[in-house]
């Protein structure tokens, strides 16, 4: 069952968001997403729309 706290304002379930998942991966998926986004892996961040911090 999906965690209802991870349903965001945009309507995307965080568990299906590649940025949200990549940040938590710390491995090959994070590296691949950073490469696709032309970013440093340290810049791939998302705590979800309802996170207490920006």
C-alpha positions in Angstrom: 0.0 0.0 0.0 1.4 3.4 -0.9 2.4 5.8 1.9 -0.2 8.5 1.7 2.3 11.0 3.1 4.2 10.8 -0.1 1.4 12.0 -2.4 2.4 15.5 -3.4 0.8 18.7 -4.4 1.7 18.0 -8.0 -0.2 14.7 -7.8 2.9 12.5 -8.5 3.5 9.7 -5.9 7.0 10.3 -4.6 7.8 6.6 -4.9 7.3 6.9 -8.7 9.5 10.1 -9.0 12.9 9.4 -10.3 14.5 12.4 -8.6 13.1 11.4 -5.2 14.2 7.8 -5.7 17.6 8.7 -7.0 18.4 10.8 -4.0 17.7 7.8 -1.7 19.7 5.4 -3.9 23.2 6.6 -3.4 24.4 4.3 -6.1 24.2 3.6 -9.9 20.7 5.0 -10.3 21.8 8.3 -8.6 24.8 8.5 -11.0 22.6 7.8 -14.0 20.0 10.5 -13.1 22.8 13.0 -12.4 24.3 12.2 -15.8 20.9 12.6 -17.6 20.2 15.9 -15.8 23.8 17.1 -16.5 24.2 17.7 -12.7 26.5 16.7 -9.9 25.0 13.8 -7.9 25.1 16.0 -4.8 22.7 18.4 -6.5 20.0 15.7 -6.9 17.7 16.5 -4.0 14.0 16.1 -3.2 12.4 15.8 0.2 8.9 15.8 -1.3 6.5 18.7 -1.5 5.2 18.3 2.0 8.7 18.1 3.6 9.2 20.5 6.5 12.3 22.1 4.9 12.6 23.6 1.5 
